[in-house]
Amino acid sequence: MPIKHFLAAAALALAPVAAFAADAPAQLSKFVGNVASATGDFTQQTSGQAQSRPEQSGQFSFQRPGKFRWHVKHPYEQLIVSDGQMVLQYDPDLAQVTQRSVDQSIGTSPAAILFGSGSLEDSFDVKPLADDDGLQWLRAVPRGADAGFTHVDIGFRNDLPARLLLLDAFGQTTRIDLSNIQANPKLPESQFRFTPPDDVDVVNMR
């Protein structure tokens, strides 16, 4: 998966939402304000005009601001790691590591919503959507024209993101389901560091 698709998708089965729960934008604000770090599992699938890709699954972790680890384990391995300054994407099958600056990579992507700490209103127009499938939804539309995606819908449950639906500029929809989220664990710095193996090519995209 290209890093821009992750970051644009990038780069978050609990109890049902109570009737008195806050709407999704309020839950997003609470999530950004109260959850400084988290770990969990994910599944991801892209479908649309092109042929659907196999479902991916793996584990993620993040620590604000800008540190995250997105580890695809099935059906093949891929790793995306940010130490808060650089984002590295490692593809073992290609024997290649691609690196970009965090500012260049995250910017106005959904990753800025889930992993960043800045003002969402500066980069996104956020509005609530109707409840669906037991989730409370919002739509985030990037204010800039170069985000690479049209919008991302985020479904919340109990103040945590449970599903993301991202529509890209090519008419493809990426669905990401998040589960087993543990909020505010203490994470080691090594979680967000990656040293490329000696036998891989390193491509610097700065």
Residue, then its C-alpha position, 0 to 999 in steps of 0.5 A: m500500500p503506498i504511504k499516501h494511501f495510508l496517510a490519506a486513509a491514515a493515518l482509527a466491537l465495543a458496547p453500543v452507543a448510548a442514546f445520550a452520547a455526544d455527537a461525533p464531532a464532540q467525541l472527536s474533540k474528546f478523543v484528541g484532547n484526552v487520548a495522548s496514546a493508544t494501541g489497537d488492531f485494524t483491518q483495512q480494505t480498498s474497493g472502487q473503480a479499480q479491482s478490490r485489494p485483499e483485506q489487510s490486518g495488523q496492529f497500530s499504536f500512536q503517541r501525540p504529537g505525530k508518533f505512530r506505528w502501523h504494522v500490516k501483518h496479513p496477507y503480507e508484511q508492511l510497516i509504517v513508523s513515525d518518530g514525530q519527525m520522519v515517516l518511514q515505510y518499509d516494504p520487505d517484499l520490495a526490500q525498500v524503505t521510503q522516508r518523508s518528513v512528518d510535515q510533508s506526509i501527514g499535513t491534512s491527511p486523516a492521520a493528522i486527526l488521529f495522531g496529531s494535536g493541532s487545531l482540526e479546524d485549520s485543516f478540515d471542515v468537520k460536520p456531523l452525519a446521521d448515526d448508522d450501524g451503531l456508530q455516530w458519524l462525522r465527515a471531515v473535508p480537507r480545506g486544501a485542494d492537494a490532500g489527495f482525498t475528497h473526504v473521510d467519514i469517521g464513526f465513533r463508539n464510546d468516544l473512540p474511533a471505530r471505523l473510517l471510510l475514506l473516498d479518494a480522488f480516484g473514486q476508491t473507498t478505503r474502509i478501516d475498522l479499529s478494535n481492541i483500542q487501549a487508551n493512554p498506555k505507556l509506550p517505549e520510544s523504541q515503538f516509534r523507531f525503525t532502523p532499515p536493514d543493511d540490504v534494503d534501498v532507502v529512498n528519501m522523498r524530502 
